[in-house]
Amino acid sequence: MMKPVLGIFAPILIVSTCWADFAIAQLPQKPSQKVQVQQEIVVPPNENANQLLERGNAYVRLGNLEGAVVIFRAAIKKNPELTAAHYNLGLAYAQAGKLKEAIHSFQRATRLDPKFAIAFSNLGAAQLQSGDANRAVPNLQRAIRLDPKLSVAYYNLGLALKEKKDINGAIANLNQALKLNPQAPETIYNLGLLIQTQGDIPKAIAYYAKALQLNPEYPEAHYNLGAALLIQGETEKAIGQLRNALQFRKDYAEALYTLGVAQSRAGKKQDAIQSFIQAQAYFNQQKNILWAQQSNLQIQKLRSI
């Protein structure tokens, strides 16, 4: 069975209220699909930096991150001291997956405004997402010092400490994030994962279930709940949760593999074979050769029985 993995690197793109007149609204979790033909982005020559900033925000609301980047860069060219433009450019880059550029933009924003807590939080989040937990931690800690009620900074710090194997520190920060924002399913879910690493499966199951009460369409929570139930020997319940995970994420290779394990334990040989075949196909697409091979071993084992 696949080891549960910390899921979505959740809401890093949060806007500080003190920048309400400038900062963009939270970007969508899934960027809009790009059209086949990109139109040229025209920068109006007569607009000032603040007007360009407003235009860039409009591009974001339309899901056109490429256009937003062009416009925000134009705003910065007209006014290099416009903190909100650097910050929003960082958000657009982060949403587009350009973490190196996002980090640079957030750094510029924090240099211009050393008290801009959410910019430090997003800087740390981008660094963490790029795999640099060591650099992320001090920026997230600074965000918390600047704004002790910034729940997302505690959340991101919890994930960063988890990467540094500081499980107790991670749990403490996620609990603080949850105290400040009790309705955040990602925080509850990640607490469940950390608690499970400490060996408390029943308590982890309760956290996964609570996360699903808040967000019934959370595939990772369904998957890890199913995996935990399987560990507890509740095979049929596990199968139900793993099917739920696949309902919301069709290409969830880990869920398919674990579903195959559960079906095999339940004596559903043919169903298990089909689940392992699908898991193998998706693992191959992901170039995850190790688990593709493991899926094939399970197929051959079942066929030999």
Backbone hydrogen bonds in HBPLUS format (Angstrom, degrees):
<---DONOR---> <-ACCEPTOR-->    atom                        ^
c    i                          cat <-CA-CA->   ^        H-A-AA   ^      H-
h    n   atom  resd res      DA  || num        DHA   H-A  angle D-A-AA Bond
n    s   type  num  typ     dist DA aas  dist angle  dist       angle   num
A0010-ALA N   A0008-ILE O   2.89 MM   2  5.13 122.8  2.23 107.3  90.6     1
A0012-ILE N   A0010-ALA O   2.70 MM   2  6.04 107.4  2.22 121.1 110.1     2
A0019-TRP N   A0016-SER O   3.04 MM   3  5.63 161.8  2.08 115.2 121.0     3
A0020-ALA N   A0017-THR O   3.08 MM   3  4.98 149.4  2.17 117.4 113.4     4
A0022-PHE N   A0019-TRP O   2.82 MM   3  5.37 153.3  1.89 118.8 127.7     5
A0023-ALA N   A0019-TRP O   2.66 MM   4  5.34 161.4  1.69 159.5 165.6     6
A0047-GLU N   A0044-PRO O   3.42 MM   3  5.84 167.7  2.44 113.2 116.8     7
A0052-LEU N   A0048-ASN O   2.92 MM   4  6.19 155.0  1.98 154.2 161.9     8
A0053-LEU N   A0049-ALA O   2.89 MM   4  6.13 146.3  2.00 143.4 153.3     9
A0054-GLU N   A0050-ASN O   3.07 MM   4  6.40 155.0  2.14 144.8 149.9    10
A0055-ARG N   A0051-GLN O   3.03 MM   4  6.33 152.0  2.11 142.4 150.4    11
A0056-GLY N   A0052-LEU O   2.78 MM   4  6.07 156.4  1.84 151.5 157.8    12
A0057-ASN N   A0053-LEU O   3.00 MM   4  6.29 154.2  2.07 148.8 155.3    13
A0058-ALA N   A0054-GLU O   3.11 MM   4  6.42 146.3  2.23 141.4 150.2    14
A0058-ALA N   A0055-ARG O   3.09 MM   3  5.06 119.1  2.47  93.4 108.5    15
A0059-TYR N   A0055-ARG O   3.07 MM   4  6.48 150.9  2.16 148.6 156.2    16
A0060-VAL N   A0056-GLY O   3.07 MM   4  6.44 151.0  2.16 146.3 154.2    17
A0061-ARG N   A0057-ASN O   3.03 MM   4  6.38 159.1  2.08 148.7 153.5    18
A0062-LEU N   A0058-ALA O   3.08 MM   4  6.37 137.1  2.27 141.3 152.8    19
A0062-LEU N   A0059-TYR O   3.14 MM   3  5.06 128.1  2.43  92.3 106.1    20
A0064-ASN N   A0059-TYR O   2.90 MM   5  5.18 150.7  1.99 160.6 152.4    21
A0063-GLY N   A0060-VAL O   2.81 MM   3  4.98 155.7  1.87 108.2 116.4    22
A0068-ALA N   A0064-ASN O   3.02 MM   4  6.29 154.1  2.09 144.2 152.1    23
A0069-VAL N   A0065-LEU O   2.92 MM   4  6.14 160.0  1.96 153.4 157.0    24
A0070-VAL N   A0066-GLU O   3.25 MM   4  6.54 161.9  2.29 146.0 150.0    25
A0071-ILE N   A0067-GLY O   3.03 MM   4  6.29 162.8  2.06 153.2 157.5    26
A0072-PHE N   A0068-ALA O   2.81 MM   4  5.98 168.4  1.83 159.1 162.6    27
A0073-ARG N   A0069-VAL O   2.95 MM   4  6.03 159.3  2.00 148.9 154.7    28
A0074-ALA N   A0070-VAL O   3.06 MM   4  6.28 145.5  2.18 138.4 148.0    29
A0075-ALA N   A0071-ILE O   2.90 MM   4  6.25 151.1  1.98 149.3 157.3    30
A0076-ILE N   A0072-PHE O   2.97 MM   4  6.27 154.9  2.03 148.2 154.6    31
A0077-LYS N   A0073-ARG O   2.95 MM   4  6.20 147.7  2.06 141.3 150.3    32
A0078-LYS N   A0074-ALA O   3.11 MM   4  6.43 146.0  2.23 143.2 151.3    33
A0079-ASN N   A0075-ALA O   2.90 MM   4  6.16 145.3  2.02 143.8 154.5    34
A0082-LEU N   A0079-ASN O   3.10 MM   3  5.62 164.3  2.13 125.6 125.7    35
A0085-ALA N   A0082-LEU O   3.08 MM   3  5.59 132.5  2.31 110.5 122.4    36
A0087-TYR N   A0083-THR O   2.96 MM   4  6.24 164.3  1.98 157.5 162.5    37
A0088-ASN N   A0084-ALA O   2.82 MM   4  5.93 169.2  1.83 148.3 151.5    38
A0089-LEU N   A0085-ALA O   2.90 MM   4  5.92 150.4  1.99 140.5 149.3    39
A0090-GLY N   A0086-HIS O   2.94 MM   4  6.19 149.8  2.03 142.7 150.9    40
A0090-GLY N   A0087-TYR O   3.05 MM   3  5.07 115.4  2.49  93.6 109.2    41
A0091-LEU N   A0087-TYR O   3.00 MM   4  6.44 149.8  2.10 146.5 155.0    42
A0092-ALA N   A0088-ASN O   2.95 MM   4  6.22 161.5  1.98 150.1 154.3    43
A0093-TYR N   A0089-LEU O   2.90 MM   4  6.13 164.8  1.92 152.9 157.2    44
A0094-ALA N   A0090-GLY O   2.86 MM   4  6.03 159.8  1.91 148.4 154.4    45
A0095-GLN N   A0091-LEU O   2.92 MM   4  6.14 161.3  1.96 152.0 156.6    46
A0096-ALA N   A0092-ALA O   3.03 MM   4  6.20 142.3  2.17 141.8 152.2    47
A0096-ALA N   A0093-TYR O   3.12 MM   3  5.03 122.4  2.46  92.0 107.0    48
A0098-LYS N   A0093-TYR O   2.85 MM   5  5.03 150.9  1.94 155.4 148.9    49
A0097-GLY N   A0094-ALA O   3.03 MM   3  5.06 156.8  2.09 102.3 109.3    50
A0102-ALA N   A0098-LYS O   2.97 MM   4  6.19 152.6  2.04 146.6 155.5    51
A0103-ILE N   A0099-LEU O   2.85 MM   4  6.00 163.5  1.87 154.4 157.4    52
A0104-HIS N   A0100-LYS O   3.19 MM   4  6.44 160.0  2.23 143.7 148.6    53
A0105-SER N   A0101-GLU O   3.02 MM   4  6.29 158.6  2.07 149.0 154.5    54
A0106-PHE N   A0102-ALA O   2.90 MM   4  6.17 166.3  1.92 158.9 162.3    55
A0107-GLN N   A0103-ILE O   2.90 MM   4  6.08 153.7  1.97 149.0 156.7    56
A0108-ARG N   A0104-HIS O   3.03 MM   4  6.32 151.9  2.11 144.7 151.9    57
A0109-ALA N   A0105-SER O   3.01 MM   4  6.32 156.3  2.06 148.6 155.0    58
A0110-THR N   A0106-PHE O   2.92 MM   4  6.20 156.0  1.98 149.8 155.8    59
A0111-ARG N   A0107-GLN O   2.97 MM   4  6.16 146.3  2.08 144.9 153.9    60
A0112-LEU N   A0108-ARG O   3.04 MM   4  6.26 152.4  2.12 146.6 153.8    61
A0113-ASP N   A0109-ALA O   2.96 MM   4  6.15 147.1  2.07 142.7 152.1    62
A0116-PHE N   A0113-ASP O   3.12 MM   3  5.52 158.1  2.17 126.7 125.2    63
A0117-ALA N   A0115-LYS O   3.03 MM   2  5.72 118.6  2.42 111.9  95.5    64
A0119-ALA N   A0116-PHE O   3.14 MM   3  5.52 128.3  2.42 106.2 119.5    65
A0120-PHE N   A0116-PHE O   3.25 MM   4  6.67 151.3  2.34 151.0 159.2    66
A0120-PHE N   A0117-ALA O   3.06 MM   3  5.26 119.1  2.45 100.1 114.7    67
A0121-SER N   A0117-ALA O   2.97 MM   4  6.33 152.4  2.05 149.1 157.9    68
A0122-ASN N   A0118-ILE O   2.88 MM   4  6.09 159.4  1.92 145.1 150.0    69
A0123-LEU N   A0119-ALA O   2.84 MM   4  5.98 149.0  1.94 142.0 151.2    70
A0124-GLY N   A0120-PHE O   2.94 MM   4  6.14 165.5  1.97 147.4 150.8    71
A0125-ALA N   A0121-SER O   2.87 MM   4  6.09 152.3  1.95 143.4 152.3    72
A0126-ALA N   A0122-ASN O   2.85 MM   4  6.02 160.0  1.89 147.5 151.7    73
A0127-GLN N   A0123-LEU O   2.98 MM   4  6.22 158.5  2.03 149.8 156.0    74
A0128-LEU N   A0124-GLY O   2.86 MM   4  6.07 155.3  1.92 147.4 154.5    75
A0129-GLN N   A0125-ALA O   2.85 MM   4  6.07 159.4  1.89 148.9 154.7    76
A0130-SER N   A0126-ALA O   2.99 MM   4  6.16 135.5  2.19 138.3 149.8    77
A0132-ASP N   A0127-GLN O   2.85 MM   5  5.26 159.1  1.90 156.1 149.8    78
A0131-GLY N   A0128-LEU O   2.90 MM   3  5.08 157.9  1.95 107.1 113.7    79
A0136-ALA N   A0132-ASP O   3.16 MM   4  6.33 147.0  2.27 142.5 152.4    80
A0137-VAL N   A0133-ALA O   3.06 MM   4  6.14 160.7  2.10 157.3 157.4    81
A0140-LEU N   A0136-ALA O   3.00 MM   4  6.22 157.4  2.05 160.5 167.9    82
A0141-GLN N   A0137-VAL O   2.89 MM   4  6.10 157.7  1.94 157.3 164.2    83
A0142-ARG N   A0138-PRO O   2.94 MM   4  6.06 149.0  2.04 138.2 146.5    84
A0143-ALA N   A0139-ASN O   3.00 MM   4  6.23 152.2  2.08 141.1 148.4    85
A0144-ILE N   A0140-LEU O   3.13 MM   4  6.41 151.4  2.21 143.6 150.3    86
A0145-ARG N   A0141-GLN O   2.99 MM   4  6.32 153.6  2.06 146.0 153.3    87
A0146-LEU N   A0142-ARG O   2.95 MM   4  6.19 154.1  2.02 150.9 157.6    88
A0147-ASP N   A0143-ALA O   2.90 MM   4  6.08 145.9  2.02 142.3 152.2    89
A0150-LEU N   A0147-ASP O   3.02 MM   3  5.53 156.2  2.08 129.1 127.6    90
A0153-ALA N   A0150-LEU O   3.10 MM   3  5.65 136.4  2.30 112.3 123.0    91
A0155-TYR N   A0151-SER O   2.99 MM   4  6.30 157.8  2.04 151.1 158.1    92
A0156-ASN N   A0152-VAL O   2.90 MM   4  6.10 168.1  1.92 148.8 151.1    93
A0157-LEU N   A0153-ALA O   2.87 MM   4  5.97 153.9  1.93 144.4 152.4    94
A0158-GLY N   A0154-TYR O   2.84 MM   4  6.03 150.1  1.93 144.8 152.9    95
A0159-LEU N   A0155-TYR O   3.09 MM   4  6.51 153.2  2.17 148.7 155.2    96
A0160-ALA N   A0156-ASN O   2.91 MM   4  6.18 153.8  1.98 145.5 153.3    97
A0161-LEU N   A0157-LEU O   2.86 MM   4  6.07 162.2  1.89 153.8 157.7    98
A0162-LYS N   A0158-GLY O   2.98 MM   4  6.17 144.9  2.11 140.2 150.2    99
A0163-GLU N   A0159-LEU O   3.09 MM   4  6.41 152.4  2.17 144.4 150.6   100
A0164-LYS N   A0160-ALA O   3.14 MM   4  6.50 135.5  2.35 137.1 149.4   101
A0166-ASP N   A0161-LEU O   2.86 MM   5  5.17 156.3  1.91 160.5 153.6   102
A0165-LYS N   A0162-LYS O   2.94 MM   3  4.99 157.5  1.99 109.3 112.5   103
A0170-ALA N   A0166-ASP O   2.89 MM   4  6.10 153.8  1.95 149.7 158.1   104
A0171-ILE N   A0167-ILE O   2.90 MM   4  6.13 163.3  1.93 153.9 157.4   105
A0172-ALA N   A0168-ASN O   2.99 MM   4  6.18 159.7  2.03 147.2 152.9   106
A0173-ASN N   A0169-GLY O   3.09 MM   4  6.30 159.5  2.13 148.2 152.7   107
A0174-LEU N   A0170-ALA O   2.96 MM   4  6.17 158.6  2.01 152.0 158.4   108
A0175-ASN N   A0171-ILE O   2.86 MM   4  6.00 153.9  1.93 149.1 156.4   109
A0176-GLN N   A0172-ALA O   3.09 MM   4  6.35 146.1  2.21 138.3 147.1   110
A0177-ALA N   A0173-ASN O   2.92 MM   4  6.20 154.5  1.99 145.2 152.3   111
A0178-LEU N   A0174-LEU O   2.87 MM   4  6.11 152.5  1.95 145.0 152.6   112
A0179-LYS N   A0175-ASN O   2.91 MM   4  6.14 146.2  2.03 140.4 149.6   113
A0180-LEU N   A0176-GLN O   3.11 MM   4  6.37 152.0  2.19 146.0 152.3   114
A0181-ASN N   A0177-ALA O   2.86 MM   4  6.03 139.3  2.03 141.6 154.1   115
A0188-ILE N   A0184-ALA O   3.34 MM   4  6.67 165.2  2.36 154.3 157.9   116
A0189-TYR N   A0185-PRO O   2.84 MM   4  5.98 161.5  1.88 151.3 157.0   117
A0190-ASN N   A0186-GLU O   2.97 MM   4  6.11 164.5  1.99 147.2 151.0   118
A0191-LEU N   A0187-THR O   2.95 MM   4  6.16 148.7  2.05 145.8 154.8   119
A0192-GLY N   A0188-ILE O   3.02 MM   4  6.32 150.4  2.11 144.6 152.5   120
A0192-GLY N   A0189-TYR O   3.05 MM   3  5.07 115.7  2.48  93.8 109.3   121
A0193-LEU N   A0189-TYR O   3.07 MM   4  6.51 149.6  2.16 146.5 154.6   122
A0194-LEU N   A0190-ASN O   3.03 MM   4  6.28 162.0  2.07 148.0 152.1   123
A0195-ILE N   A0191-LEU O   2.87 MM   4  6.04 162.5  1.90 153.7 158.9   124
A0196-GLN N   A0192-GLY O   2.90 MM   4  6.04 147.4  2.01 142.6 151.8   125
A0197-THR N   A0193-LEU O   3.10 MM   4  6.46 142.8  2.24 141.2 150.5   126
A0197-THR N   A0194-LEU O   3.12 MM   3  5.14 122.4  2.47  93.2 107.4   127
A0198-GLN N   A0195-ILE O   3.04 MM   3  5.15 137.5  2.23  97.6 109.9   128
A0200-ASP N   A0195-ILE O   3.40 MM   5  5.99 156.4  2.46 152.3 145.6   129
A0199-GLY N   A0196-GLN O   2.90 MM   3  5.04 159.2  1.94 107.0 113.1   130
A0204-ALA N   A0200-ASP O   3.06 MM   4  6.29 155.6  2.12 149.1 156.7   131
A0205-ILE N   A0201-ILE O   2.87 MM   4  6.13 158.6  1.92 159.4 165.1   132
A0206-ALA N   A0202-PRO O   3.12 MM   4  6.43 150.3  2.21 142.5 149.8   133
A0207-TYR N   A0203-LYS O   3.12 MM   4  6.49 148.5  2.22 144.4 152.6   134
A0207-TYR N   A0204-ALA O   3.06 MM   3  5.09 117.6  2.47  95.2 110.5   135
A0208-TYR N   A0204-ALA O   2.94 MM   4  6.29 162.5  1.97 158.0 162.2   136
A0209-ALA N   A0205-ILE O   2.96 MM   4  6.15 162.6  1.99 150.1 154.9   137
A0210-LYS N   A0206-ALA O   2.99 MM   4  6.17 150.9  2.08 140.5 148.5   138
A0211-ALA N   A0207-TYR O   2.91 MM   4  6.19 157.9  1.96 152.8 158.6   139
A0212-LEU N   A0208-TYR O   3.01 MM   4  6.29 150.4  2.10 146.0 154.0   140
A0213-GLN N   A0209-ALA O   3.00 MM   4  6.33 133.0  2.22 139.1 151.7   141
A0213-GLN N   A0210-LYS O   3.14 MM   3  5.04 129.0  2.41  92.5 106.2   142
A0214-LEU N   A0210-LYS O   3.32 MM   4  6.67 147.5  2.43 144.4 151.3   143
A0215-ASN N   A0211-ALA O   2.90 MM   4  6.17 145.0  2.02 142.1 153.2   144
A0222-HIS N   A0218-TYR O   3.10 MM   4  6.42 159.7  2.14 156.5 162.7   145
A0223-TYR N   A0219-PRO O   2.84 MM   4  6.06 160.7  1.88 152.3 158.0   146
A0224-ASN N   A0220-GLU O   2.93 MM   4  6.11 173.1  1.93 151.4 152.8   147
A0225-LEU N   A0221-ALA O   2.90 MM   4  5.91 151.4  1.98 143.3 151.8   148
A0226-GLY N   A0222-HIS O   2.87 MM   4  6.04 158.2  1.92 146.3 152.7   149
A0227-ALA N   A0223-TYR O   2.82 MM   4  6.13 157.0  1.87 152.1 159.1   150
A0228-ALA N   A0224-ASN O   2.91 MM   4  5.99 156.2  1.97 140.7 147.0   151
A0229-LEU N   A0225-LEU O   2.89 MM   4  6.09 158.8  1.93 150.1 156.1   152
A0230-LEU N   A0226-GLY O   2.96 MM   4  6.15 148.1  2.06 143.6 152.4   153
A0231-ILE N   A0227-ALA O   3.10 MM   4  6.40 150.2  2.19 142.3 149.6   154
A0232-GLN N   A0228-ALA O   3.06 MM   4  6.37 145.1  2.19 142.1 151.8   155
A0234-GLU N   A0229-LEU O   2.88 MM   5  5.22 150.7  1.97 159.6 151.6   156
A0233-GLY N   A0230-LEU O   2.99 MM   3  4.99 155.9  2.05 101.6 109.1   157
A0238-ALA N   A0234-GLU O   2.95 MM   4  6.13 150.3  2.04 147.9 157.5   158
A0239-ILE N   A0235-THR O   2.89 MM   4  6.21 155.3  1.95 152.4 158.5   159
A0240-GLY N   A0236-GLU O   3.11 MM   4  6.42 156.2  2.17 146.2 152.0   160
A0241-GLN N   A0237-LYS O   3.09 MM   4  6.42 158.4  2.14 150.7 155.4   161
A0242-LEU N   A0238-ALA O   2.92 MM   4  6.15 160.2  1.96 155.9 161.7   162
A0243-ARG N   A0239-ILE O   2.97 MM   4  6.15 152.1  2.05 147.5 154.7   163
A0244-ASN N   A0240-GLY O   3.03 MM   4  6.28 146.1  2.15 138.9 148.6   164
A0245-ALA N   A0241-GLN O   2.94 MM   4  6.30 152.1  2.01 146.7 153.8   165
A0246-LEU N   A0242-LEU O   3.15 MM   4  6.43 153.7  2.22 142.1 148.1   166
A0247-GLN N   A0243-ARG O   2.95 MM   4  6.21 132.1  2.18 139.8 153.1   167
A0247-GLN N   A0244-ASN O   3.08 MM   3  4.99 129.4  2.35  93.4 107.5   168
A0248-PHE N   A0245-ALA O   3.25 MM   3  5.59 135.7  2.45 101.5 111.7   169
A0249-ARG N   A0245-ALA O   3.02 MM   4  6.19 123.1  2.36 136.4 152.5   170
A0252-TYR N   A0249-ARG O   3.29 MM   3  5.62 146.0  2.41 124.5 121.5   171
A0253-ALA N   A0251-ASP O   2.91 MM   2  5.72 114.1  2.35 115.8  99.1   172
A0256-LEU N   A0252-TYR O   3.03 MM   4  6.36 155.3  2.09 152.4 160.0   173
A0257-TYR N   A0253-ALA O   2.90 MM   4  6.16 159.8  1.94 153.9 159.3   174
A0258-THR N   A0254-GLU O   2.94 MM   4  6.13 168.7  1.95 151.0 154.0   175
A0259-LEU N   A0255-ALA O   2.79 MM   4  5.87 149.8  1.88 142.7 152.0   176
A0260-GLY N   A0256-LEU O   2.92 MM   4  6.18 150.7  2.01 143.6 151.1   177
A0261-VAL N   A0257-TYR O   3.06 MM   4  6.49 150.0  2.15 145.9 154.0   178
A0262-ALA N   A0258-THR O   2.93 MM   4  6.25 161.2  1.97 150.5 155.1   179
A0263-GLN N   A0259-LEU O   2.81 MM   4  6.04 163.4  1.84 155.7 160.3   180
A0264-SER N   A0260-GLY O   2.90 MM   4  6.01 153.8  1.97 145.0 152.4   181
A0265-ARG N   A0261-VAL O   3.01 MM   4  6.30 156.0  2.07 148.0 154.1   182
A0266-ALA N   A0262-ALA O   2.97 MM   4  6.22 138.6  2.15 140.8 152.8   183
A0268-LYS N   A0263-GLN O   2.78 MM   5  5.03 154.9  1.85 161.1 153.8   184
A0267-GLY N   A0264-SER O   3.09 MM   3  5.15 159.4  2.13 104.1 109.4   185
A0272-ALA N   A0268-LYS O   2.94 MM   4  6.11 156.7  2.00 153.3 160.7   186
A0273-ILE N   A0269-LYS O   2.94 MM   4  6.26 157.9  1.99 153.7 159.6   187
A0274-GLN N   A0270-GLN O   3.07 MM   4  6.33 163.7  2.10 149.8 153.3   188
A0275-SER N   A0271-ASP O   2.98 MM   4  6.27 154.0  2.05 147.9 155.3   189
A0276-PHE N   A0272-ALA O   2.91 MM   4  6.19 160.3  1.95 155.5 160.4   190
A0277-ILE N   A0273-ILE O   2.89 MM   4  6.13 153.2  1.96 150.6 158.6   191
A0278-GLN N   A0274-GLN O   3.04 MM   4  6.28 161.8  2.08 147.8 151.9   192
A0279-ALA N   A0275-SER O   2.87 MM   4  6.09 157.1  1.92 146.4 153.8   193
A0280-GLN N   A0276-PHE O   2.84 MM   4  5.98 160.7  1.87 147.3 152.3   194
A0281-ALA N   A0277-ILE O   3.06 MM   4  6.33 155.1  2.12 145.0 151.4   195
A0282-TYR N   A0278-GLN O   3.06 MM   4  6.37 162.3  2.09 153.8 157.3   196
A0283-PHE N   A0279-ALA O   2.83 MM   4  6.04 160.2  1.87 155.7 162.1   197
A0284-ASN N   A0280-GLN O   2.89 MM   4  6.06 153.5  1.96 146.7 153.8   198
A0285-GLN N   A0281-ALA O   3.03 MM   4  6.34 152.7  2.11 142.1 149.5   199
A0286-GLN N   A0282-TYR O   2.98 MM   4  6.24 146.8  2.09 144.6 153.4   200
A0288-ASN N   A0283-PHE O   2.84 MM   5  5.04 162.9  1.87 157.9 154.4   201
A0287-LYS N   A0284-ASN O   2.97 MM   3  4.83 154.8  2.03 101.2 109.0   202
A0292-ALA N   A0288-ASN O   3.03 MM   4  6.21 145.0  2.15 148.8 159.7   203
A0293-GLN N   A0289-ILE O   2.89 MM   4  6.08 157.7  1.94 153.2 158.0   204
A0294-GLN N   A0290-LEU O   2.98 MM   4  6.27 151.2  2.06 140.5 149.3   205
A0295-SER N   A0291-TRP O   2.92 MM   4  6.00 151.7  2.00 137.3 144.1   206
A0296-ASN N   A0292-ALA O   3.06 MM   4  6.33 154.6  2.13 142.4 149.1   207
A0297-LEU N   A0293-GLN O   2.92 MM   4  6.25 150.7  2.01 148.3 156.4   208
A0298-GLN N   A0294-GLN O   3.09 MM   4  6.39 151.9  2.17 144.6 151.4   209
A0299-ILE N   A0295-SER O   2.99 MM   4  6.35 151.9  2.07 147.2 155.3   210
A0300-GLN N   A0296-ASN O   2.93 MM   4  6.22 168.1  1.95 156.3 158.0   211
A0301-LYS N   A0297-LEU O   2.92 MM   4  6.04 154.8  1.98 145.2 152.6   212
A0302-LEU N   A0298-GLN O   3.02 MM   4  6.21 162.4  2.05 148.7 152.3   213
A0303-ARG N   A0299-ILE O   2.96 MM   4  6.20 158.5  2.01 152.2 158.8   214
A0304-SER N   A0300-GLN O   3.08 MM   4  6.17 132.9  2.31 138.9 149.9   215
A0305-ILE N   A0302-LEU O   3.23 MM   3  5.41 155.4  2.29 103.2 110.5   216
